[in-house]
């Protein structure tokens, strides 16, 4: 991929651009942080819905919208070292990203049971109808395995909130009556009765308990739904795609950005989800830009930052409001397609976020500043007239910049 010098800039560039851009968007009221969540495009970490929690891990969820399509649903899976998330049946395609830790992802397909080792930065996709489970490694650093997953929502694959993203295999089996189960699994009545009387197992347990809890009947249960005995794995040398091993699309001294689409990862083919990651160094900014093909659903991985999202100039304030908000690790924010945006880091830390784009096609973000600025391709005299400023002002605005670090100025955003 061709590296370009248009990704990130010091704040002073944005100050000049923002003063000009405000003449175009002045009719739309700025939207503050405290109101941002009302439009369904910002979910703070503490606002996630807790689905399950044990001493060995937890799963929380969030739903967000770009208002162009039905809501997108995210799950945040956290496993303590050497823990297991028990098998579930997927109701929709799932694209996942590994934030921290390492472990193993096991699932079923037409060839039986498959397994892939996963680590920080890995991306993978599982199809609806698969049965999968996850086990975290016991590392010397005792780092938690944290996975962020999105469930597709297209015309051909509709996620139904009432049904949920997946179902517990154990719950599905025990929902049948004992006579039916005895006939199906061909086991004595006392075996089924023991299963029925046993207390329900948590969704996440310590791995040491796993062997004790998977007896002969549990193996038969899993075979009935997965097609293979648990632990009988046919490994086709599958390897996850790691985003940290990809070449950046953009890079300069203020940060970098990388995207992963169906050309990079064949598993994303026939999916409507792509992956991206942005790393802004201290006191840097992602230049104002918009995405022509997809909306972005971003999750903050490290640090804190400011996000600015603008509406189209011809949209009524009652339909869309400009937004600016401060985000930190674990927060989720959405930028709809064609909405101009900019992200800034503070001086005390880098601002790193990854996310899911709602298309696997090459996105080609359109930047308003930098070497490949959309403004730079237009006639400068026409630009000067449209902004009602002298030609010299436009020349200065579009002048190439070198990488320098400047300090954050309050109020610039």
C-alpha positions in Angstrom: 0.0 0.0 0.0 1.2 3.5 -0.8 2.1 5.5 2.2 1.0 9.1 2.2 1.6 12.2 4.2 -2.0 13.3 4.6 -3.3 11.4 7.6 -2.6 13.4 10.7 -1.7 17.0 11.5 -0.8 19.3 14.4 -3.8 21.2 15.8 -2.9 24.5 14.2 -3.9 23.2 10.8 -7.4 22.3 12.1 -7.8 25.7 13.6 -7.4 27.4 10.2 -9.6 24.9 8.5 -12.3 25.0 11.2 -12.7 28.7 10.9 -13.4 28.4 7.2 -15.6 25.3 7.5 -17.8 27.0 10.1 -19.2 29.3 7.4 -20.6 26.2 5.7 -22.0 24.5 8.8 -23.0 27.5 10.9 -26.7 26.8 10.6 -26.4 23.5 12.5 -26.1 23.7 16.3 -23.1 22.1 17.9 -24.0 19.0 19.9 -22.3 18.5 23.3 -21.0 15.3 24.9 -23.9 15.1 27.3 -26.4 15.0 24.5 -24.5 12.8 22.1 -25.9 9.5 23.3 -29.5 10.5 22.6 -28.9 10.1 18.8 -27.6 6.5 19.2 -24.0 7.3 18.0 -22.1 7.3 21.2 -22.1 4.5 23.9 -19.8 5.1 26.9 -18.1 2.1 28.5 -20.3 2.2 31.6 -23.5 2.3 29.4 -22.9 -1.2 27.9 -25.5 -3.8 28.9 -24.0 -6.6 31.0 -25.0 -10.0 29.7 -23.1 -12.4 31.9 -20.5 -12.0 34.6 -18.5 -14.5 36.7 -15.2 -14.4 38.5 -13.6 -15.8 35.3 -14.9 -13.3 32.8 -17.8 -11.2 31.5 -19.7 -10.3 28.4 -21.3 -6.9 27.7 -23.2 -5.6 24.7 -24.0 -2.3 23.0 -26.1 -1.3 20.0 -25.4 1.7 17.8 -26.9 3.2 14.7 -25.9 5.3 11.7 -29.6 6.0 11.1 -29.2 4.7 7.5 -29.6 1.0 8.5 -30.9 -1.0 11.4 -28.8 -0.9 14.6 -25.5 -2.7 14.7 -24.8 -5.0 17.7 -21.5 -5.3 19.5 -20.3 -7.8 22.1 -17.3 -7.3 24.4 -16.0 -10.7 25.6 -13.4 -10.6 28.5 -11.8 -13.9 29.8 -9.4 -14.1 32.7 -6.3 -16.1 32.0 -7.0 -19.9 31.5 -10.7 -19.5 31.3 -13.4 -20.9 28.9 -16.4 -19.4 27.3 -18.8 -22.3 26.7 -20.1 -23.4 23.3 -22.9 -21.3 21.7 -24.8 -21.4 18.4 -24.3 -18.3 16.3 -27.5 -16.6 14.9 -25.7 -14.2 12.7 -22.3 -13.8 11.0 -19.7 -12.5 13.5 -16.5 -10.5 12.8 -14.2 -10.3 15.8 -11.0 -8.4 16.8 -8.7 -9.4 19.6 -7.7 -6.4 21.7 -5.5 -8.0 24.3 -4.3 -11.5 25.4 -4.2 -14.8 23.5 -6.0 -18.0 23.4 -7.8 -20.4 21.0 -11.0 -20.0 19.0 -12.8 -23.3 18.2 -15.8 -23.6 15.9 -17.7 -26.0 13.6 -18.0 -25.9 9.8 -18.8 -28.4 7.0 -15.5 -30.2 7.7 -16.2 -30.6 11.5 -14.4 -28.9 14.4 -11.8 -26.2 13.6 -9.4 -24.4 15.7 -7.3 -21.2 15.4 -4.8 -19.6 17.8 -5.6 -16.0 18.4 -3.6 -13.1 19.8 -3.6 -9.3 20.1 -4.5 -7.7 16.8 -6.0 -10.8 15.2 -9.2 -10.6 13.1 -11.5 -13.5 12.3 -15.0 -14.2 11.0 -17.4 -16.9 11.8 -20.6 -17.7 9.9 -24.1 -18.0 11.2 -25.0 -21.5 12.2 -21.5 -22.2 13.6 -21.1 -23.5 17.1 -18.0 -21.9 18.7 -16.3 -21.5 22.1 -13.2 -19.6 23.2 -10.4 -20.5 25.7 -7.8 -18.0 27.0 -4.2 -18.8 27.6 -2.4 -18.8 30.9 0.4 -16.3 30.2 3.2 -15.2 32.4 1.8 -11.6 32.2 -1.6 -13.0 33.1 -3.2 -10.7 30.5 -6.9 -11.0 29.9 -8.2 -12.1 26.6 -10.5 -9.3 25.3 -12.5 -9.8 22.1 -14.7 -7.2 20.4 -17.3 -8.7 18.0 -19.9 -7.2 15.7 -22.8 -9.1 14.3 -23.9 -8.5 10.7 -27.2 -7.0 9.8 -28.0 -7.2 6.0 -31.0 -8.0 3.9 -29.8 -11.6 3.6 -28.7 -12.0 7.2 -30.9 -10.1 9.7 -29.9 -9.9 13.3 -33.0 -10.3 15.5 -32.5 -8.6 18.9 -35.3 -10.7 20.5 -33.4 -13.9 19.6 -29.9 -12.5 20.5 -26.6 -13.1 18.8 -26.2 -16.7 19.9 -27.8 -19.4 22.1 -26.2 -21.6 24.7 -25.9 -25.2 23.6 -26.6 -26.4 27.1 -29.8 -24.3 27.4 -31.0 -25.5 24.0 -30.6 -29.2 25.0 -32.1 -28.9 28.5 -35.2 -27.1 27.1 -36.4 -30.4 25.7 -38.2 -32.9 28.0 -36.4 -35.9 29.4 -38.2 -38.5 27.4 -37.3 -36.9 24.1 -33.6 -36.5 25.2 -33.4 -40.1 26.4 -34.6 -41.3 23.0 -32.4 -38.9 21.0 -29.2 -39.7 22.9 -30.0 -43.3 23.6 -28.8 -43.2 27.2 -30.4 -44.6 30.4 -33.1 -42.5 32.1 -31.0 -41.8 35.2 -28.3 -40.0 33.0 -30.9 -37.6 31.7 -32.4 -37.1 35.1 -28.9 -36.2 36.5 -28.5 -33.6 33.8 -31.9 -32.1 34.5 -31.3 -31.9 38.3 -27.8 -30.5 38.0 -27.3 -26.7 38.6 -26.7 -24.6 35.5 -23.1 -24.0 34.6 -22.0 -20.4 34.2 -21.2 -19.2 30.6 -17.6 -18.6 31.6 -15.6 -20.9 33.9 -11.9 -21.6 34.8 -10.3 -24.0 32.3 -9.4 -26.5 35.1 -13.1 -27.2 35.6 -13.6 -27.9 31.9 -12.6 -31.6 31.8 -14.7 -32.3 34.9 -17.8 -30.8 33.3 -17.5 -32.4 29.8 -18.6 -36.0 30.4 -19.8 -38.6 27.9 -23.3 -37.1 27.6 -22.0 -33.6 27.1 -19.8 -34.9 24.3 -22.8 -36.5 22.7 -24.7 -33.2 23.1 -22.0 -31.2 21.4 -21.7 -33.8 18.6 -25.5 -33.6 18.0 -25.2 -29.9 17.3 -21.6 -29.6 16.1 -21.1 -32.8 14.2 -17.9 -33.8 16.0 -16.8 -34.8 19.5 -15.5 -31.9 21.6 -11.7 -32.0 21.4 -11.6 -33.9 18.1 -10.2 -31.0 16.1 -9.4 -31.0 12.4 -6.9 -28.2 12.0 -6.5 -27.0 8.4 -3.6 -24.8 9.4 -5.9 -21.9 9.7 -4.3 -18.6 10.8 -6.0 -15.4 11.8 -5.1 -12.1 10.0 -3.2 -9.7 12.3 -3.8 -6.0 11.8 -0.4 -5.1 13.3 1.4 -7.0 10.5 -0.4 -5.0 7.8 1.3 -2.1 6.0 -0.3 1.3 7.0 -2.4 3.0 4.4 -1.3 6.4 5.7 1.7 7.2 7.9 3.7 10.2 9.1 5.3 11.5 12.3 1.9 12.2 13.9 0.4 8.7 13.5 -0.8 6.0 11.1 -4.0 4.4 9.8 -4.7 1.0 8.4 -7.8 -0.7 6.9 -8.6 -4.4 6.2 -11.1 -5.3 3.5 -12.0 -8.4 1.6 -8.9 -8.2 -0.6 -6.7 -8.4 2.5 -8.7 -11.0 4.3 -10.7 -13.5 2.1 -12.9 -14.4 5.1 -14.5 -11.0 4.8 -15.8 -11.9 1.3 -19.6 -11.7 1.0 -19.6 -9.8 4.3 -20.6 -6.2 4.8 -18.0 -5.5 7.5 -14.4 -4.2 7.2 -11.8 -3.3 9.9 -9.8 -0.2 10.5 -7.4 1.1 13.1 -6.0 4.6 13.8 -3.1 5.5 16.0 -2.6 9.2 16.8 0.5 10.2 18.7 0.4 12.8 21.5 -1.1 16.1 20.4 -2.0 15.0 16.9 -5.1 15.0 14.8 -6.7 13.0 12.0 -7.3 15.5 9.2 -10.9 16.4 8.5 -12.4 13.8 6.1 -15.4 11.8 5.2 -16.0 8.2 4.0 -17.9 7.9 0.7 -18.7 4.1 1.0 -19.3 3.2 4.6 -20.1 4.3 8.1 -17.6 3.7 10.9 -18.2 2.1 14.3 -15.2 2.9 16.4 -14.0 1.5 19.8 -11.3 3.4 21.8 -8.4 1.1 22.6 -6.0 3.5 24.3 -5.9 7.0 25.7 -8.5 9.8 25.3 -9.4 12.0 22.5 -11.9 14.5 21.0 -14.2 13.5 18.1 -15.9 16.0 15.9 -18.7 14.9 13.5 -20.5 17.3 11.2 -23.8 17.0 9.3 -24.5 17.9 5.8 -25.2 21.6 5.3 -28.6 21.0 3.8 -30.0 18.8 6.6 -32.4 20.3 9.1 -31.2 20.6 12.7 -34.1 18.5 13.8 -32.8 15.6 11.7 -29.1 15.9 12.4 -26.9 17.8 14.8 -23.2 18.5 14.7 -21.5 16.6 17.5 -18.3 16.9 19.5 -17.4 14.7 22.4 -14.6 13.4 24.5 -14.0 9.7 24.4 -11.8 7.3 26.3 -10.8 3.6 26.4 -13.9 1.3 26.0 -16.2 4.0 24.5 -17.9 3.4 21.2 -18.7 6.1 18.7 -20.3 6.1 15.2 -19.6 8.3 12.2 -22.2 7.9 9.4 -21.3 7.8 5.8 -20.6 11.2 4.1 -20.4 13.0 7.5 -17.2 15.1 7.8 -15.2 14.1 10.9 -11.9 14.8 12.7 -10.3 13.1 15.7 -7.7 14.6 18.1 -5.4 13.2 20.8 -4.4 15.0 23.9 -0.8 15.8 25.0 -0.5 13.2 27.7 -1.0 10.0 25.6 -1.6 8.5 22.2 -5.2 8.1 21.0 -5.7 4.7 19.5 -9.0 3.4 18.2 -10.2 0.5 16.0 -13.5 -0.2 14.4 -15.8 -1.8 12.0 -16.7 -0.2 8.7 -20.1 -1.1 7.1 -18.5 -2.2 3.8 -15.7 -4.5 2.7 -15.1 -2.4 -0.5 -12.1 -0.1 -0.6 -13.2 3.0 1.2 -10.7 5.7 0.0 -11.5 8.4 2.6 -11.8 11.9 1.2 -9.6 14.4 3.1 -10.2 18.1 3.2 -6.6 18.9 4.1 -3.1 17.5 3.1 -1.4 16.5 -0.1 -4.4 14.6 -1.4 -7.0 17.2 -0.2 -10.2 17.3 -2.2 -9.9 21.1 -2.0 -6.5 20.9 -3.7 -8.0 19.3 -6.8 -10.5 22.2 -7.3 -9.9 25.5 -9.0 -8.4 27.9 -6.4 -10.2 30.9 -7.7 -13.6 29.0 -7.4 -12.6 28.0 -3.8 -11.7 31.6 -2.9 -15.1 32.8 -4.2 -17.0 30.1 -2.4 -15.4 31.0 0.9 -15.4 34.7 0.1 -11.7 35.1 0.9 -8.7 36.3 -1.2 -6.9 33.9 -3.4 -3.8 34.2 -1.2 -5.8 32.8 1.8 -6.6 29.7 -0.2 -2.9 29.4 -1.3 -1.9 29.6 2.4 -4.6 27.1 3.4 -3.4 24.4 1.0 0.3 25.0 1.5 2.1 21.6 2.2 3.1 21.1 5.8 5.9 19.4 7.6 5.5 17.2 10.7 5.7 19.3 13.8 4.3 18.8 17.3 2.2 21.6 18.9 0.3 21.8 22.2 -3.4 21.4 22.5 -5.3 24.6 22.8 -8.5 24.6 24.7 -11.6 25.7 22.8 -10.2 24.8 19.3 -12.7 22.0 19.1 
